[in-house]
């Protein structure tokens, strides 16, 4: 058999041009070439499938870096007496998110893009019937929820979405440190991570989502449906949870409660930025698979084209713009790194279509308004220990709306304007309002119920003593932290 | 700003697809972004000098 690229002896073929066997030789050549092409297509298909599976698989550990970041950030922002309990809470949120998202979160995402009662949408990949077929851990659908040699997509898609869910829950985690009960917090994390944001994703981050098909909502990087939902869920919880003891004076003025390790917090924020490359990478649909939008180019979850180069240009400019904007007013590394996060969040909705210099400008403005927005919230008696409501909630909605300002007229789905809705300011505002409500209402209601049941806040005595002493059988710094000037060599 | 192609359809997009493509806006945005960087450095230097001056002996 001929190898690919190897030529048959053409001299012989030409020499026997009039031979009656010529037709047979040509047919043999065509058959061999056809077989070679089929073999190449098979190999190419395997390579593409392995690439697609590996692409999403690698986003999972990248997104776990977000959690390493949240862990460091929250523990650093806690006082010494609460450092480990903040860590326990954060780790537990991650752990509970994975199974609960497996049990029902994944089903909610596929079941309700068109809203209630869960009818099938035009793209044919939604509705309760569809979700029942692919997303339950029992019956026939269980074949897509476990090891299956014929399915190299469901597990990695589930994994990426489960990490989106865990990220969403962790956003709320930082806001409530140093006074929330562990079990109450886990319940809130499950409601947020495996339900509230999943509904937002089904409605606004799915080709059949009603916010997309009816209002043209575009939120490529989940500024609204992850960040704003989580941020305003946290606000609903904070209203019922109340501030830490000592945060506010009788006259209403606020005291700054410093965490025990600012370098750890800032490093944690940088790790979150690292992990967000994986988060945003996981928002891309790779080409060439049966479930892909295109054979030859990657797309967004809406089926509109995108490249990883677009993400590289825009994420870097967003991080830079956010840091510079925050530096102008704060000069504080905590707010500067929060500004980096705000830069990404403010532009996340349109990272696929922003021009990099415009990304920089929008991110700069987000970094600039970040601290004044956080201060405004604090003046209203909200004790958000890490600024999560502002960074994720306010800036998330800001980003959703800003895309409506700049990207009006872009087809929101694969197709042409008229056949599909276009991005518009009104549509983005509608999306922002829905995302706000999907976060704030469940956060407020569930935390109110937990409060009435005595499951929300730890008792005052335990808060004063420190949650590590009360709840954690370990010490963060068993040998203590040296005070300034202690154990220094002469002259230091 | 709108879709940068005459026909608002993804099927006609075969190249640049960012906001403002084909107009003067990308250049203007670049100019504004560069201006922000310079202005921030000037403002930063001014305010930092004022703060450090307080510690001059």
Interface residues (C-beta under 8 A of the other chain):
Chain A: X304 X305 X310 X317 X321 X324 X327 X328 X350 X353 X354 X355 X357 X358 X360 X361 X364 X406 X407 X408 X409 X410 X411 X414 X415 X416 X417 X418 X422
Chain B: X1 X2 X3 X7 X8 X9 X10 X11 X13 X17 X18 X19 X20 X21 X25 X26 X29 X30 X32 X33 X36 X37 X40 X43 X44
